[in-house]
Amino acid sequence: MPQNDGAPRTRRPNVSPRLVAGVLLVALALWFVLINNRSVRIHFWIPWAEAPMWFVLGATFLAGAATTWLLQLRKK
C-alpha cells in the first residue's frame, strides 16, 4: 500500500495531442493573419472587391473551421 505523507497529489492534466495541435494551428493562423495587413484586390467570379488581407485570411480560416465542424457533425 503506498504511503501518503500528507502532501496533496498532483495529477497531470489530461491534454490530448489533438488539442495541442489544434491550439498550435490556431496560434499560427492568428499570427499569420495579423502580420499580413496590406489591402488586396479579390475577384469574386464577376465583381471585384478590395479588403484588408487580415480580413480575407481571417474569413478564410473561419470558413475552413466551420466546414470542418459541419463535416464532423455529419459523421456522428
N, CA, C, O and CB atoms as a CASP TS submission, in Angstrom:
PFRMAT TS
TARGET T0000
AUTHOR 0000-0000-0000
METHOD Language model
MODEL 1
PARENT N/A
ATOM      1  N   MET     1       0.841  -1.171   0.000  1.00  0.00           N
ATOM      2  CA  MET     1       0.000   0.000   0.000  1.00  0.00           C
ATOM      3  C   MET     1       0.890   1.238   0.000  1.00  0.00           C
ATOM      4  O   MET     1       1.787   1.340   0.836  1.00  0.00           O
ATOM      5  CB  MET     1      -0.959  -0.005   1.214  1.00  0.00           C
ATOM      6  N   PRO     2       0.664   2.197  -0.927  1.00  0.00           N
ATOM      7  CA  PRO     2       1.512   3.384  -0.970  1.00  0.00           C
ATOM      8  C   PRO     2       1.272   4.266   0.245  1.00  0.00           C
ATOM      9  O   PRO     2       0.159   4.378   0.759  1.00  0.00           O
ATOM     10  CB  PRO     2       1.260   4.175  -2.253  1.00  0.00           C
ATOM     11  N   GLN     3       2.353   4.880   0.679  1.00  0.00           N
ATOM     12  CA  GLN     3       2.253   5.757   1.842  1.00  0.00           C
ATOM     13  C   GLN     3       1.884   7.162   1.384  1.00  0.00           C
ATOM     14  O   GLN     3       2.333   7.637   0.340  1.00  0.00           O
ATOM     15  CB  GLN     3       3.582   5.771   2.643  1.00  0.00           C
ATOM     16  N   ASN     4       1.056   7.811   2.192  1.00  0.00           N
ATOM     17  CA  ASN     4       0.656   9.185   1.913  1.00  0.00           C
ATOM     18  C   ASN     4       1.294  10.064   2.969  1.00  0.00           C
ATOM     19  O   ASN     4       0.995   9.927   4.155  1.00  0.00           O
ATOM     20  CB  ASN     4      -0.905   9.348   1.900  1.00  0.00           C
ATOM     21  N   ASP     5       2.174  10.970   2.550  1.00  0.00           N
ATOM     22  CA  ASP     5       2.875  11.811   3.514  1.00  0.00           C
ATOM     23  C   ASP     5       2.106  13.098   3.831  1.00  0.00           C
ATOM     24  O   ASP     5       2.659  14.010   4.446  1.00  0.00           O
ATOM     25  CB  ASP     5       4.256  12.154   2.987  1.00  0.00           C
ATOM     26  N   GLY     6       0.858  13.177   3.422  1.00  0.00           N
ATOM     27  CA  GLY     6       0.051  14.351   3.712  1.00  0.00           C
ATOM     28  C   GLY     6       0.101  15.416   2.626  1.00  0.00           C
ATOM     29  O   GLY     6      -0.694  16.356   2.643  1.00  0.00           O
ATOM     30  N   ALA     7       1.016  15.280   1.692  1.00  0.00           N
ATOM     31  CA  ALA     7       1.116  16.255   0.604  1.00  0.00           C
ATOM     32  C   ALA     7       0.000  15.979  -0.410  1.00  0.00           C
ATOM     33  O   ALA     7      -0.328  14.821  -0.669  1.00  0.00           O
ATOM     34  CB  ALA     7       2.526  16.192  -0.084  1.00  0.00           C
ATOM     35  N   PRO     8      -0.576  17.026  -0.977  1.00  0.00           N
ATOM     36  CA  PRO     8      -1.632  16.794  -1.972  1.00  0.00           C
ATOM     37  C   PRO     8      -1.050  16.150  -3.218  1.00  0.00           C
ATOM     38  O   PRO     8       0.073  16.446  -3.625  1.00  0.00           O
ATOM     39  CB  PRO     8      -2.341  18.115  -2.340  1.00  0.00           C
ATOM     40  N   ARG     9      -1.821  15.278  -3.803  1.00  0.00           N
ATOM     41  CA  ARG     9      -1.377  14.606  -5.019  1.00  0.00           C
ATOM     42  C   ARG     9      -1.467  15.574  -6.185  1.00  0.00           C
ATOM     43  O   ARG     9      -2.424  16.338  -6.311  1.00  0.00           O
ATOM     44  CB  ARG     9      -2.220  13.335  -5.296  1.00  0.00           C
ATOM     45  N   THR    10      -0.472  15.528  -7.013  1.00  0.00           N
ATOM     46  CA  THR    10      -0.520  16.345  -8.218  1.00  0.00           C
ATOM     47  C   THR    10      -0.822  15.422  -9.388  1.00  0.00           C
ATOM     48  O   THR    10      -0.144  14.418  -9.606  1.00  0.00           O
ATOM     49  CB  THR    10       0.821  17.129  -8.438  1.00  0.00           C
ATOM     50  N   ARG    11      -1.852  15.788 -10.131  1.00  0.00           N
ATOM     51  CA  ARG    11      -2.220  14.996 -11.298  1.00  0.00           C
ATOM     52  C   ARG    11      -1.891  15.781 -12.545  1.00  0.00           C
ATOM     53  O   ARG    11      -2.082  16.996 -12.602  1.00  0.00           O
ATOM     54  CB  ARG    11      -3.716  14.612 -11.271  1.00  0.00           C
ATOM     55  N   ARG    12      -1.402  15.088 -13.523  1.00  0.00           N
ATOM     56  CA  ARG    12      -1.148  15.726 -14.816  1.00  0.00           C
ATOM     57  C   ARG    12      -2.483  16.016 -15.480  1.00  0.00           C
ATOM     58  O   ARG    12      -3.381  15.174 -15.466  1.00  0.00           O
ATOM     59  CB  ARG    12      -0.253  14.828 -15.730  1.00  0.00           C
ATOM     60  N   PRO    13      -2.618  17.190 -16.057  1.00  0.00           N
ATOM     61  CA  PRO    13      -3.866  17.449 -16.779  1.00  0.00           C
ATOM     62  C   PRO    13      -3.976  16.538 -17.995  1.00  0.00           C
ATOM     63  O   PRO    13      -2.977  16.211 -18.635  1.00  0.00           O
ATOM     64  CB  PRO    13      -3.949  18.927 -17.211  1.00  0.00           C
ATOM     65  N   ASN    14      -5.184  16.141 -18.295  1.00  0.00           N
ATOM     66  CA  ASN    14      -5.410  15.235 -19.415  1.00  0.00           C
ATOM     67  C   ASN    14      -5.525  16.049 -20.700  1.00  0.00           C
ATOM     68  O   ASN    14      -6.623  16.427 -21.110  1.00  0.00           O
ATOM     69  CB  ASN    14      -6.686  14.373 -19.189  1.00  0.00           C
ATOM     70  N   VAL    15      -4.383  16.315 -21.330  1.00  0.00           N
ATOM     71  CA  VAL    15      -4.331  17.110 -22.555  1.00  0.00           C
ATOM     72  C   VAL    15      -3.985  16.181 -23.707  1.00  0.00           C
ATOM     73  O   VAL    15      -2.940  15.530 -23.716  1.00  0.00           O
ATOM     74  CB  VAL    15      -3.292  18.275 -22.439  1.00  0.00           C
ATOM     75  N   SER    16      -4.890  16.138 -24.677  1.00  0.00           N
ATOM     76  CA  SER    16      -4.663  15.240 -25.809  1.00  0.00           C
ATOM     77  C   SER    16      -3.740  15.907 -26.835  1.00  0.00           C
ATOM     78  O   SER    16      -3.687  17.133 -26.935  1.00  0.00           O
ATOM     79  CB  SER    16      -6.010  14.843 -26.468  1.00  0.00           C
ATOM     80  N   PRO    17      -3.025  15.092 -27.582  1.00  0.00           N
ATOM     81  CA  PRO    17      -2.183  15.635 -28.654  1.00  0.00           C
ATOM     82  C   PRO    17      -3.014  16.392 -29.699  1.00  0.00           C
ATOM     83  O   PRO    17      -2.529  17.345 -30.309  1.00  0.00           O
ATOM     84  CB  PRO    17      -1.397  14.502 -29.331  1.00  0.00           C
ATOM     85  N   ARG    18      -4.246  15.969 -29.900  1.00  0.00           N
ATOM     86  CA  ARG    18      -5.140  16.643 -30.853  1.00  0.00           C
ATOM     87  C   ARG    18      -5.441  18.074 -30.401  1.00  0.00           C
ATOM     88  O   ARG    18      -5.483  18.988 -31.224  1.00  0.00           O
ATOM     89  CB  ARG    18      -6.458  15.849 -31.011  1.00  0.00           C
ATOM     90  N   LEU    19      -5.649  18.268 -29.105  1.00  0.00           N
ATOM     91  CA  LEU    19      -5.899  19.603 -28.563  1.00  0.00           C
ATOM     92  C   LEU    19      -4.666  20.485 -28.706  1.00  0.00           C
ATOM     93  O   LEU    19      -4.775  21.651 -29.086  1.00  0.00           O
ATOM     94  CB  LEU    19      -6.318  19.515 -27.090  1.00  0.00           C
ATOM     95  N   VAL    20      -3.510  19.941 -28.408  1.00  0.00           N
ATOM     96  CA  VAL    20      -2.254  20.691 -28.537  1.00  0.00           C
ATOM     97  C   VAL    20      -2.037  21.110 -29.988  1.00  0.00           C
ATOM     98  O   VAL    20      -1.670  22.254 -30.256  1.00  0.00           O
ATOM     99  CB  VAL    20      -1.056  19.844 -28.036  1.00  0.00           C
ATOM    100  N   ALA    21      -2.261  20.190 -30.923  1.00  0.00           N
ATOM    101  CA  ALA    21      -2.098  20.507 -32.345  1.00  0.00           C
ATOM    102  C   ALA    21      -3.095  21.570 -32.782  1.00  0.00           C
ATOM    103  O   ALA    21      -2.747  22.468 -33.548  1.00  0.00           O
ATOM    104  CB  ALA    21      -2.266  19.245 -33.202  1.00  0.00           C
ATOM    105  N   GLY    22      -4.325  21.477 -32.306  1.00  0.00           N
ATOM    106  CA  GLY    22      -5.342  22.467 -32.654  1.00  0.00           C
ATOM    107  C   GLY    22      -4.996  23.853 -32.148  1.00  0.00           C
ATOM    108  O   GLY    22      -5.127  24.836 -32.877  1.00  0.00           O
ATOM    109  N   VAL    23      -4.556  23.936 -30.902  1.00  0.00           N
ATOM    110  CA  VAL    23      -4.170  25.231 -30.331  1.00  0.00           C
ATOM    111  C   VAL    23      -2.973  25.803 -31.072  1.00  0.00           C
ATOM    112  O   VAL    23      -2.921  27.005 -31.331  1.00  0.00           O
ATOM    113  CB  VAL    23      -3.848  25.092 -28.832  1.00  0.00           C
ATOM    114  N   LEU    24      -2.021  24.961 -31.413  1.00  0.00           N
ATOM    115  CA  LEU    24      -0.845  25.412 -32.162  1.00  0.00           C
ATOM    116  C   LEU    24      -1.236  25.936 -33.552  1.00  0.00           C
ATOM    117  O   LEU    24      -0.738  26.973 -33.988  1.00  0.00           O
ATOM    118  CB  LEU    24       0.170  24.262 -32.298  1.00  0.00           C
ATOM    119  N   LEU    25      -2.121  25.220 -34.237  1.00  0.00           N
ATOM    120  CA  LEU    25      -2.562  25.665 -35.562  1.00  0.00           C
ATOM    121  C   LEU    25      -3.329  26.985 -35.496  1.00  0.00           C
ATOM    122  O   LEU    25      -3.154  27.848 -36.356  1.00  0.00           O
ATOM    123  CB  LEU    25      -3.433  24.596 -36.210  1.00  0.00           C
ATOM    124  N   VAL    26      -4.169  27.143 -34.489  1.00  0.00           N
ATOM    125  CA  VAL    26      -4.909  28.404 -34.336  1.00  0.00           C
ATOM    126  C   VAL    26      -3.938  29.544 -34.050  1.00  0.00           C
ATOM    127  O   VAL    26      -4.085  30.634 -34.603  1.00  0.00           O
ATOM    128  CB  VAL    26      -5.961  28.295 -33.198  1.00  0.00           C
ATOM    129  N   ALA    27      -2.956  29.305 -33.200  1.00  0.00           N
ATOM    130  CA  ALA    27      -1.972  30.347 -32.880  1.00  0.00           C
ATOM    131  C   ALA    27      -1.168  30.737 -34.126  1.00  0.00           C
ATOM    132  O   ALA    27      -0.938  31.922 -34.366  1.00  0.00           O
ATOM    133  CB  ALA    27      -1.017  29.864 -31.762  1.00  0.00           C
ATOM    134  N   LEU    28      -0.746  29.758 -34.912  1.00  0.00           N
ATOM    135  CA  LEU    28      -0.002  30.056 -36.142  1.00  0.00           C
ATOM    136  C   LEU    28      -0.873  30.806 -37.150  1.00  0.00           C
ATOM    137  O   LEU    28      -0.405  31.743 -37.796  1.00  0.00           O
ATOM    138  CB  LEU    28       0.528  28.758 -36.773  1.00  0.00           C
ATOM    139  N   ALA    29      -2.123  30.403 -37.285  1.00  0.00           N
ATOM    140  CA  ALA    29      -3.028  31.082 -38.216  1.00  0.00           C
ATOM    141  C   ALA    29      -3.271  32.520 -37.769  1.00  0.00           C
ATOM    142  O   ALA    29      -3.281  33.434 -38.593  1.00  0.00           O
ATOM    143  CB  ALA    29      -4.368  30.324 -38.323  1.00  0.00           C
ATOM    144  N   LEU    30      -3.466  32.720 -36.481  1.00  0.00           N
ATOM    145  CA  LEU    30      -3.681  34.067 -35.955  1.00  0.00           C
ATOM    146  C   LEU    30      -2.459  34.946 -36.189  1.00  0.00           C
ATOM    147  O   LEU    30      -2.591  36.102 -36.591  1.00  0.00           O
ATOM    148  CB  LEU    30      -4.012  34.013 -34.461  1.00  0.00           C
ATOM    149  N   TRP    31      -1.285  34.409 -35.942  1.00  0.00           N
ATOM    150  CA  TRP    31      -0.040  35.159 -36.182  1.00  0.00           C
ATOM    151  C   TRP    31       0.072  35.516 -37.665  1.00  0.00           C
ATOM    152  O   TRP    31       0.407  36.651 -38.005  1.00  0.00           O
ATOM    153  CB  TRP    31       1.205  34.332 -35.727  1.00  0.00           C
ATOM    154  N   PHE    32      -0.204  34.560 -38.540  1.00  0.00           N
ATOM    155  CA  PHE    32      -0.113  34.789 -39.979  1.00  0.00           C
ATOM    156  C   PHE    32      -1.093  35.869 -40.428  1.00  0.00           C
ATOM    157  O   PHE    32      -0.755  36.720 -41.251  1.00  0.00           O
ATOM    158  CB  PHE    32      -0.377  33.490 -40.742  1.00  0.00           C
ATOM    159  N   VAL    33      -2.303  35.830 -39.885  1.00  0.00           N
ATOM    160  CA  VAL    33      -3.321  36.829 -40.230  1.00  0.00           C
ATOM    161  C   VAL    33      -2.878  38.214 -39.779  1.00  0.00           C
ATOM    162  O   VAL    33      -3.010  39.181 -40.529  1.00  0.00           O
ATOM    163  CB  VAL    33      -4.679  36.469 -39.591  1.00  0.00           C
ATOM    164  N   LEU    34      -2.362  38.317 -38.577  1.00  0.00           N
ATOM    165  CA  LEU    34      -2.012  39.630 -38.023  1.00  0.00           C
ATOM    166  C   LEU    34      -0.815  40.287 -38.710  1.00  0.00           C
ATOM    167  O   LEU    34      -0.738  41.515 -38.755  1.00  0.00           O
ATOM    168  CB  LEU    34      -1.721  39.493 -36.555  1.00  0.00           C
ATOM    169  N   ILE    35       0.118  39.500 -39.244  1.00  0.00           N
ATOM    170  CA  ILE    35       1.281  40.125 -39.888  1.00  0.00           C
ATOM    171  C   ILE    35       1.008  40.518 -41.337  1.00  0.00           C
ATOM    172  O   ILE    35       1.782  41.272 -41.928  1.00  0.00           O
ATOM    173  CB  ILE    35       2.470  39.182 -39.835  1.00  0.00           C
ATOM    174  N   ASN    36      -0.076  40.019 -41.912  1.00  0.00           N
ATOM    175  CA  ASN    36      -0.436  40.370 -43.292  1.00  0.00           C
ATOM    176  C   ASN    36      -1.534  41.427 -43.243  1.00  0.00           C
ATOM    177  O   ASN    36      -2.721  41.104 -43.181  1.00  0.00           O
ATOM    178  CB  ASN    36      -0.907  39.105 -44.104  1.00  0.00           C
ATOM    179  N   ASN    37      -1.124  42.691 -43.273  1.00  0.00           N
ATOM    180  CA  ASN    37      -2.102  43.758 -43.064  1.00  0.00           C
ATOM    181  C   ASN    37      -2.261  44.692 -44.264  1.00  0.00           C
ATOM    182  O   ASN    37      -2.840  45.769 -44.118  1.00  0.00           O
ATOM    183  CB  ASN    37      -1.710  44.563 -41.863  1.00  0.00           C
ATOM    184  N   ARG    38      -1.772  44.320 -45.429  1.00  0.00           N
ATOM    185  CA  ARG    38      -1.969  45.144 -46.623  1.00  0.00           C
ATOM    186  C   ARG    38      -3.373  44.957 -47.172  1.00  0.00           C
ATOM    187  O   ARG    38      -4.065  43.998 -46.832  1.00  0.00           O
ATOM    188  CB  ARG    38      -0.927  44.799 -47.699  1.00  0.00           C
ATOM    189  N   SER    39      -3.778  45.878 -48.018  1.00  0.00           N
ATOM    190  CA  SER    39      -5.061  45.767 -48.688  1.00  0.00           C
ATOM    191  C   SER    39      -4.862  44.999 -49.993  1.00  0.00           C
ATOM    192  O   SER    39      -3.875  45.207 -50.699  1.00  0.00           O
ATOM    193  CB  SER    39      -5.682  47.173 -48.949  1.00  0.00           C
ATOM    194  N   VAL    40      -5.805  44.113 -50.307  1.00  0.00           N
ATOM    195  CA  VAL    40      -5.698  43.301 -51.520  1.00  0.00           C
ATOM    196  C   VAL    40      -6.984  43.400 -52.334  1.00  0.00           C
ATOM    197  O   VAL    40      -8.047  43.737 -51.812  1.00  0.00           O
ATOM    198  CB  VAL    40      -5.397  41.826 -51.167  1.00  0.00           C
ATOM    199  N   ARG    41      -6.861  43.105 -53.601  1.00  0.00           N
ATOM    200  CA  ARG    41      -7.999  43.096 -54.504  1.00  0.00           C
ATOM    201  C   ARG    41      -8.402  41.645 -54.747  1.00  0.00           C
ATOM    202  O   ARG    41      -7.564  40.819 -55.110  1.00  0.00           O
ATOM    203  CB  ARG    41      -7.666  43.826 -55.846  1.00  0.00           C
ATOM    204  N   ILE    42      -9.676  41.334 -54.551  1.00  0.00           N
ATOM    205  CA  ILE    42     -10.162  39.963 -54.642  1.00  0.00           C
ATOM    206  C   ILE    42     -11.176  39.872 -55.779  1.00  0.00           C
ATOM    207  O   ILE    42     -12.033  40.743 -55.929  1.00  0.00           O
ATOM    208  CB  ILE    42     -10.794  39.501 -53.294  1.00  0.00           C
ATOM    209  N   HIS    43     -11.071  38.824 -56.569  1.00  0.00           N
ATOM    210  CA  HIS    43     -12.005  38.611 -57.667  1.00  0.00           C
ATOM    211  C   HIS    43     -13.013  37.544 -57.267  1.00  0.00           C
ATOM    212  O   HIS    43     -12.659  36.380 -57.082  1.00  0.00           O
ATOM    213  CB  HIS    43     -11.259  38.205 -58.964  1.00  0.00           C
ATOM    214  N   PHE    44     -14.280  37.955 -57.134  1.00  0.00           N
ATOM    215  CA  PHE    44     -15.378  37.021 -56.870  1.00  0.00           C
ATOM    216  C   PHE    44     -16.099  36.779 -58.185  1.00  0.00           C
ATOM    217  O   PHE    44     -16.882  37.631 -58.605  1.00  0.00           O
ATOM    218  CB  PHE    44     -16.365  37.575 -55.773  1.00  0.00           C
ATOM    219  N   TRP    45     -15.879  35.700 -58.826  1.00  0.00           N
ATOM    220  CA  TRP    45     -16.461  35.309 -60.111  1.00  0.00           C
ATOM    221  C   TRP    45     -16.677  36.496 -61.047  1.00  0.00           C
ATOM    222  O   TRP    45     -16.027  36.565 -62.090  1.00  0.00           O
ATOM    223  CB  TRP    45     -17.777  34.602 -59.883  1.00  0.00           C
ATOM    224  N   ILE    46     -17.553  37.418 -60.717  1.00  0.00           N
ATOM    225  CA  ILE    46     -17.793  38.569 -61.595  1.00  0.00           C
ATOM    226  C   ILE    46     -17.277  39.871 -60.961  1.00  0.00           C
ATOM    227  O   ILE    46     -16.458  40.552 -61.577  1.00  0.00           O
ATOM    228  CB  ILE    46     -19.301  38.695 -61.908  1.00  0.00           C
ATOM    229  N   PRO    47     -17.731  40.241 -59.741  1.00  0.00           N
ATOM    230  CA  PRO    47     -17.278  41.528 -59.179  1.00  0.00           C
ATOM    231  C   PRO    47     -15.894  41.435 -58.538  1.00  0.00           C
ATOM    232  O   PRO    47     -15.417  40.352 -58.200  1.00  0.00           O
ATOM    233  CB  PRO    47     -18.279  42.025 -58.144  1.00  0.00           C
ATOM    234  N   TRP    48     -15.276  42.575 -58.384  1.00  0.00           N
ATOM    235  CA  TRP    48     -14.013  42.711 -57.662  1.00  0.00           C
ATOM    236  C   TRP    48     -14.293  43.409 -56.343  1.00  0.00           C
ATOM    237  O   TRP    48     -15.227  44.205 -56.245  1.00  0.00           O
ATOM    238  CB  TRP    48     -12.955  43.499 -58.501  1.00  0.00           C
ATOM    239  N   ALA    49     -13.505  43.119 -55.348  1.00  0.00           N
ATOM    240  CA  ALA    49     -13.637  43.798 -54.057  1.00  0.00           C
ATOM    241  C   ALA    49     -12.234  44.076 -53.520  1.00  0.00           C
ATOM    242  O   ALA    49     -11.282  43.366 -53.844  1.00  0.00           O
ATOM    243  CB  ALA    49     -14.474  42.936 -53.037  1.00  0.00           C
ATOM    244  N   GLU    50     -12.122  45.094 -52.716  1.00  0.00           N
ATOM    245  CA  GLU    50     -10.850  45.401 -52.066  1.00  0.00           C
ATOM    246  C   GLU    50     -11.068  45.307 -50.560  1.00  0.00           C
ATOM    247  O   GLU    50     -12.026  45.860 -50.020  1.00  0.00           O
ATOM    248  CB  GLU    50     -10.315  46.827 -52.481  1.00  0.00           C
ATOM    249  N   ALA    51     -10.162  44.595 -49.893  1.00  0.00           N
ATOM    250  CA  ALA    51     -10.293  44.385 -48.455  1.00  0.00           C
ATOM    251  C   ALA    51      -8.903  44.209 -47.851  1.00  0.00           C
ATOM    252  O   ALA    51      -7.956  43.845 -48.549  1.00  0.00           O
ATOM    253  CB  ALA    51     -11.192  43.150 -48.148  1.00  0.00           C
ATOM    254  N   PRO    52      -8.788  44.471 -46.542  1.00  0.00           N
ATOM    255  CA  PRO    52      -7.508  44.215 -45.881  1.00  0.00           C
ATOM    256  C   PRO    52      -7.187  42.715 -45.893  1.00  0.00           C
ATOM    257  O   PRO    52      -8.074  41.878 -45.725  1.00  0.00           O
ATOM    258  CB  PRO    52      -7.535  44.748 -44.427  1.00  0.00           C
ATOM    259  N   MET    53      -5.932  42.397 -46.091  1.00  0.00           N
ATOM    260  CA  MET    53      -5.509  40.996 -46.158  1.00  0.00           C
ATOM    261  C   MET    53      -5.868  40.240 -44.881  1.00  0.00           C
ATOM    262  O   MET    53      -6.255  39.074 -44.947  1.00  0.00           O
ATOM    263  CB  MET    53      -4.003  40.910 -46.408  1.00  0.00           C
ATOM    264  N   TRP    54      -5.746  40.886 -43.717  1.00  0.00           N
ATOM    265  CA  TRP    54      -6.060  40.189 -42.461  1.00  0.00           C
ATOM    266  C   TRP    54      -7.521  39.751 -42.443  1.00  0.00           C
ATOM    267  O   TRP    54      -7.846  38.697 -41.897  1.00  0.00           O
ATOM    268  CB  TRP    54      -5.761  41.095 -41.243  1.00  0.00           C
ATOM    269  N   PHE    55      -8.405  40.558 -43.038  1.00  0.00           N
ATOM    270  CA  PHE    55      -9.816  40.203 -43.079  1.00  0.00           C
ATOM    271  C   PHE    55     -10.043  38.995 -43.990  1.00  0.00           C
ATOM    272  O   PHE    55     -10.791  38.081 -43.644  1.00  0.00           O
ATOM    273  CB  PHE    55     -10.654  41.398 -43.555  1.00  0.00           C
ATOM    274  N   VAL    56      -9.401  38.999 -45.142  1.00  0.00           N
ATOM    275  CA  VAL    56      -9.542  37.898 -46.098  1.00  0.00           C
ATOM    276  C   VAL    56      -9.007  36.606 -45.490  1.00  0.00           C
ATOM    277  O   VAL    56      -9.661  35.566 -45.575  1.00  0.00           O
ATOM    278  CB  VAL    56      -8.803  38.220 -47.419  1.00  0.00           C
ATOM    279  N   LEU    57      -7.827  36.661 -44.880  1.00  0.00           N
ATOM    280  CA  LEU    57      -7.253  35.452 -44.276  1.00  0.00           C
ATOM    281  C   LEU    57      -8.086  34.966 -43.103  1.00  0.00           C
ATOM    282  O   LEU    57      -8.302  33.763 -42.952  1.00  0.00           O
ATOM    283  CB  LEU    57      -5.823  35.714 -43.818  1.00  0.00           C
ATOM    284  N   GLY    58      -8.554  35.887 -42.272  1.00  0.00           N
ATOM    285  CA  GLY    58      -9.392  35.511 -41.133  1.00  0.00           C
ATOM    286  C   GLY    58     -10.694  34.874 -41.587  1.00  0.00           C
ATOM    287  O   GLY    58     -11.126  33.870 -41.021  1.00  0.00           O
ATOM    288  N   ALA    59     -11.327  35.450 -42.608  1.00  0.00           N
ATOM    289  CA  ALA    59     -12.571  34.887 -43.125  1.00  0.00           C
ATOM    290  C   ALA    59     -12.338  33.500 -43.725  1.00  0.00           C
ATOM    291  O   ALA    59     -13.163  32.603 -43.556  1.00  0.00           O
ATOM    292  CB  ALA    59     -13.183  35.821 -44.177  1.00  0.00           C
ATOM    293  N   THR    60     -11.226  33.327 -44.416  1.00  0.00           N
ATOM    294  CA  THR    60     -10.899  32.028 -44.995  1.00  0.00           C
ATOM    295  C   THR    60     -10.668  30.992 -43.902  1.00  0.00           C
ATOM    296  O   THR    60     -11.131  29.856 -44.007  1.00  0.00           O
ATOM    297  CB  THR    60      -9.663  32.136 -45.893  1.00  0.00           C
ATOM    298  N   PHE    61      -9.947  31.386 -42.851  1.00  0.00           N
ATOM    299  CA  PHE    61      -9.700  30.472 -41.736  1.00  0.00           C
ATOM    300  C   PHE    61     -11.008  30.074 -41.056  1.00  0.00           C
ATOM    301  O   PHE    61     -11.218  28.899 -40.756  1.00  0.00           O
ATOM    302  CB  PHE    61      -8.749  31.116 -40.715  1.00  0.00           C
ATOM    303  N   LEU    62     -11.889  31.050 -40.812  1.00  0.00           N
ATOM    304  CA  LEU    62     -13.174  30.755 -40.172  1.00  0.00           C
ATOM    305  C   LEU    62     -14.057  29.874 -41.056  1.00  0.00           C
ATOM    306  O   LEU    62     -14.753  28.991 -40.556  1.00  0.00           O
ATOM    307  CB  LEU    62     -13.908  32.054 -39.838  1.00  0.00           C
ATOM    308  N   ALA    63     -14.028  30.113 -42.364  1.00  0.00           N
ATOM    309  CA  ALA    63     -14.809  29.280 -43.282  1.00  0.00           C
ATOM    310  C   ALA    63     -14.292  27.835 -43.262  1.00  0.00           C
ATOM    311  O   ALA    63     -15.088  26.896 -43.289  1.00  0.00           O
ATOM    312  CB  ALA    63     -14.750  29.856 -44.723  1.00  0.00           C
ATOM    313  N   GLY    64     -12.994  27.654 -43.215  1.00  0.00           N
ATOM    314  CA  GLY    64     -12.423  26.313 -43.133  1.00  0.00           C
ATOM    315  C   GLY    64     -12.765  25.622 -41.821  1.00  0.00           C
ATOM    316  O   GLY    64     -13.071  24.429 -41.802  1.00  0.00           O
ATOM    317  N   ALA    65     -12.714  26.373 -40.723  1.00  0.00           N
ATOM    318  CA  ALA    65     -13.066  25.804 -39.417  1.00  0.00           C
ATOM    319  C   ALA    65     -14.542  25.412 -39.386  1.00  0.00           C
ATOM    320  O   ALA    65     -14.891  24.352 -38.865  1.00  0.00           O
ATOM    321  CB  ALA    65     -12.755  26.809 -38.283  1.00  0.00           C
ATOM    322  N   ALA    66     -15.414  26.262 -39.941  1.00  0.00           N
ATOM    323  CA  ALA    66     -16.844  25.954 -39.980  1.00  0.00           C
ATOM    324  C   ALA    66     -17.117  24.729 -40.845  1.00  0.00           C
ATOM    325  O   ALA    66     -17.949  23.895 -40.491  1.00  0.00           O
ATOM    326  CB  ALA    66     -17.636  27.156 -40.506  1.00  0.00           C
ATOM    327  N   THR    67     -16.431  24.616 -41.964  1.00  0.00           N
ATOM    328  CA  THR    67     -16.597  23.457 -42.841  1.00  0.00           C
ATOM    329  C   THR    67     -16.174  22.178 -42.131  1.00  0.00           C
ATOM    330  O   THR    67     -16.861  21.160 -42.217  1.00  0.00           O
ATOM    331  CB  THR    67     -15.788  23.637 -44.132  1.00  0.00           C
ATOM    332  N   THR    68     -15.050  22.229 -41.432  1.00  0.00           N
ATOM    333  CA  THR    68     -14.577  21.067 -40.681  1.00  0.00           C
ATOM    334  C   THR    68     -15.586  20.671 -39.620  1.00  0.00           C
ATOM    335  O   THR    68     -15.900  19.490 -39.467  1.00  0.00           O
ATOM    336  CB  THR    68     -13.216  21.355 -40.035  1.00  0.00           C
ATOM    337  N   TRP    69     -16.097  21.651 -38.887  1.00  0.00           N
ATOM    338  CA  TRP    69     -17.078  21.389 -37.826  1.00  0.00           C
ATOM    339  C   TRP    69     -18.342  20.754 -38.406  1.00  0.00           C
ATOM    340  O   TRP    69     -18.858  19.780 -37.860  1.00  0.00           O
ATOM    341  CB  TRP    69     -17.433  22.696 -37.079  1.00  0.00           C
ATOM    342  N   LEU    70     -18.838  21.310 -39.516  1.00  0.00           N
ATOM    343  CA  LEU    70     -20.055  20.767 -40.135  1.00  0.00           C
ATOM    344  C   LEU    70     -19.846  19.348 -40.660  1.00  0.00           C
ATOM    345  O   LEU    70     -20.746  18.515 -40.553  1.00  0.00           O
ATOM    346  CB  LEU    70     -20.513  21.673 -41.276  1.00  0.00           C
ATOM    347  N   LEU    71     -18.683  19.064 -41.219  1.00  0.00           N
ATOM    348  CA  LEU    71     -18.414  17.711 -41.707  1.00  0.00           C
ATOM    349  C   LEU    71     -18.280  16.727 -40.556  1.00  0.00           C
ATOM    350  O   LEU    71     -18.652  15.563 -40.706  1.00  0.00           O
ATOM    351  CB  LEU    71     -17.146  17.692 -42.557  1.00  0.00           C
ATOM    352  N   GLN    72     -17.764  17.155 -39.421  1.00  0.00           N
ATOM    353  CA  GLN    72     -17.667  16.266 -38.267  1.00  0.00           C
ATOM    354  C   GLN    72     -19.038  15.971 -37.692  1.00  0.00           C
ATOM    355  O   GLN    72     -19.275  14.862 -37.215  1.00  0.00           O
ATOM    356  CB  GLN    72     -16.770  16.875 -37.196  1.00  0.00           C
ATOM    357  N   LEU    73     -19.956  16.946 -37.725  1.00  0.00           N
ATOM    358  CA  LEU    73     -21.313  16.699 -37.256  1.00  0.00           C
ATOM    359  C   LEU    73     -22.006  15.660 -38.113  1.00  0.00           C
ATOM    360  O   LEU    73     -22.793  14.855 -37.614  1.00  0.00           O
ATOM    361  CB  LEU    73     -22.116  17.987 -37.247  1.00  0.00           C
ATOM    362  N   ARG    74     -21.715  15.679 -39.394  1.00  0.00           N
ATOM    363  CA  ARG    74     -22.335  14.747 -40.325  1.00  0.00           C
ATOM    364  C   ARG    74     -21.896  13.301 -40.054  1.00  0.00           C
ATOM    365  O   ARG    74     -22.687  12.374 -40.224  1.00  0.00           O
ATOM    366  CB  ARG    74     -21.995  15.140 -41.761  1.00  0.00           C
ATOM    367  N   LYS    75     -20.660  13.110 -39.642  1.00  0.00           N
ATOM    368  CA  LYS    75     -20.126  11.765 -39.373  1.00  0.00           C
ATOM    369  C   LYS    75     -20.756  11.152 -38.134  1.00  0.00           C
ATOM    370  O   LYS    75     -20.892   9.932 -38.041  1.00  0.00           O
ATOM    371  CB  LYS    75     -18.606  11.816 -39.206  1.00  0.00           C
ATOM    372  N   LYS    76     -21.142  11.992 -37.182  1.00  0.00           N
ATOM    373  CA  LYS    76     -21.657  11.465 -35.901  1.00  0.00           C
ATOM    374  C   LYS    76     -23.053  10.972 -36.011  1.00  0.00           C
ATOM    375  O   LYS    76     -23.621  10.502 -35.026  1.00  0.00           O
ATOM    376  CB  LYS    76     -21.598  12.507 -34.833  1.00  0.00           C
TER
END
